[in-house]
Amino acid sequence: MNRKLREPIRIVFVRVPKSLHAELMEESYRQGKSLNQLCTERLRRPDPPAESPAHGPGEAPLPS
């Protein structure tokens, strides 16, 4: 891909529990993707998957 056509990249650091990191690493390995690719795809999703709640127990939903 031509470098001039690429969208500028920004770096974001996110702190996650070791258990979540391990789950994401395992999933990225199974899908043959990098952890960065997997996380970027998840962040681009318009809505969370049906099987996952949008918020944890006792937490308010995120504003739209």
N, C-alpha and C positions, 0 to 999 in steps of 0.2 A: 504494500500500500504506500502511496506517495505520502511522505511525511508532512507536506504542506496541507494535505486534506484532512489530517487527523485533528480531532478535537483536543484542545490543550488539556493536559492531565494535572490534577491536583492530588495531593497526598493527604489522607485522613488516617489518624491513628485511633484505634478503638480498643479499649481494655475489655476483655471478656474473661470469664472463668476458664480455667484449664480444661474443664470437662466440655465446655462448648467449643473451645478451640480444637480439642481432639475429635469431636463429632464432625466439625466442619472439615478438618483435614481428611478424615476417613471418607466423607462424602465426596470431596473433591478428587480423592484418589480413585474411588469407584467410578466416577464420571470421566476420569481422564483429563481433569482440568486442574489449573492452579487454584490455590486458595483465593488469590486475588480475583480470578475469573468468576469463581462461584459466588463470592461476596458481592461483586459488581452486579452480576445477574440478579441476585436476590434484592439488592437495593433498587434496581430498576423496575422491579415488579410493581404494577399499579395497585394490586391488592394482595394481602397475604394468602397463601394457599388455604383452601377450605378446611383441611384437616388441622390447621394450626390456628389457635386463637390470636387475635390482633393484639391482645394484651394479656398479661399474667393474672393469676388469681389475686383479687384484692386491689388491682390497679385499674385506674380509669382508662378508657379507650383514648387513643391519641386523637387530637382534633383534626378535622379534615381540612 
